[in-house]
Amino acid sequence: MPFVSGSLRKRTERLFGDRAAARSVLTMASVLALDGADKGTVSAMAGPLQDAFGIGYAAIGLLVSVVAFVGAACTVPFGLLADRVPRTRLLAVTATLWGLAMLASGAAVSYGWLLVSRAFLGAVTASSGPAVNSLVGDFFPARRRARMLGFVVGGELFGTALGFAISGVVGSTLGWRYAFWWLVLPTVALVWALVRLPEPARGGQQGLSGHSGAPDDEGPTGPARQARARADVAPDERLVLRTDPRTLPPWRLVLYVVRIPTNVVLIVASALGYFFFAGLRAFATVFTTDQYGVSTSVAGSLVLVVGAGGVAGVLLGGRFADRLLESGYLNARILVPVVCLLGVPLLVAPALHTTSLAVALPLLVGGTALLGAVNPPLDAARLDIVPPLLWGTAEGTRTVLRTLSEAMAPTLFGFVADHVFAGRHALEYTLLLALLPLLAASLLGLPALRTYPRDVATADASARTAADSGRAPHDGSGDGARRERPGSTPHGGSRDAPRDGSGDAPRDGSGPGGGDQPG
């Protein structure tokens, strides 16, 4: 047993840095996994729900869309809240409410009841994006964020695949209600893990150029700093923050994050990618059974296989982008998503058109892997170009457009399939048409290759300005926010890495304090 334990510990440290890092990553991944599992469950139970309530494709799409519509309305408030309160506690409370919403969904006796419970679910899940991304930024230095975000984003795809597979089997065996109810069990475990997860101090980790309120773990010749030095990029002085942004009104904070040029491009490109994924996820089981002639349970298992390709993509995409960054390619976190988005339609289009499962499956796995590889580098890039004290606000703002695109996709896909491409091949033609936004997203990413280095420099200048001024803004996490214990923090990923909130206890907010005068 000691040998097994030691071997497992070495593997964990090789993947994540140490056990504390693994704990942080897996907990954050589990938050997104439950959200994905719920959405996968609706798709897996599309057929039984149609039979139970006498509804069509559009009504099934609305069950998914209402979650996103309500989430879009709540995500900016939750983003602002994530910059001011302990994020782990916020997630614990909303996860508890999420479990109650799943109980209500399974107990629905009418379509209206189910729709209302889904709307409540959308409200409570709106906290996950801003809080999770902000926590990852404070748990890990910039040079490792794309890789760590790969594990976190992989949780969403893994959860979606589990929702299809397990909910499909449970629903086929026990009924559609139990397909929702079984998800309450992992929710209880997640709440327990979140309550025990320490809250990191804000702004203590490395920026991409190596600056933070904590000691520098990249050193003066770190790869990211060398890349930026070769680029010789000056910051945009108009966007350099000079006061604590948390003292500004919310509307000015939102205005500031949408004035960052690269952020606008990444928001739109990300929304287009999620638009396709949301529509595909909503109708994956129905399409698989119709197109390839398999049962619902088999379709759920096939979706699990395809989802594994997506998980592999998010893990490899983040790792590859970080390695390119270490090799001196400052634009790596933009270049990798642009290339992957361009490749997805080339693989997925023939898979959607063929009726041969043997031909379609490897193409779908490859296409899903490329689609999954897009998100970790983009998420890390957003953290690079936004000051840490605004990570929650920026993610909340970004999530508005993402959730709106996710909200529109299932309903729009269903409407097009019902009224534009009516007939046996309706879903096939609809999904093929939906590949066009992915091509548009790839082209939109090209301008970001030019603006990204300057926006990184601007975020770093904001951090330096705050540090040089000697300001130490009050930690919005509250006086009772827990801090990582020395020797157990995951932030640097190794024992000699700087510790956030322990050891020398770098000042919270000594990264980018400051605030702009937007507008």
PEQUIKA-V497565 format. One record per helix or strand of 3 or more residues. SS is the DSSP state (alpha for helix, beta for strand). FROM is the first residue (numbers start at 1). TO is the last residue. Records with the same first field share a line. If there is no record, write none. Layout:
SS->FROM-TO, FROM-TO
This chain:
alpha->2-16, 19-44, 46-53, 57-82, 87-106, 111-125, 127-139, 142-174, 176-181, 183-196, 223-231, 237-239, 245-247, 250-258, 261-292, 296-326, 332-353, 357-385, 388-419, 426-433, 436-469
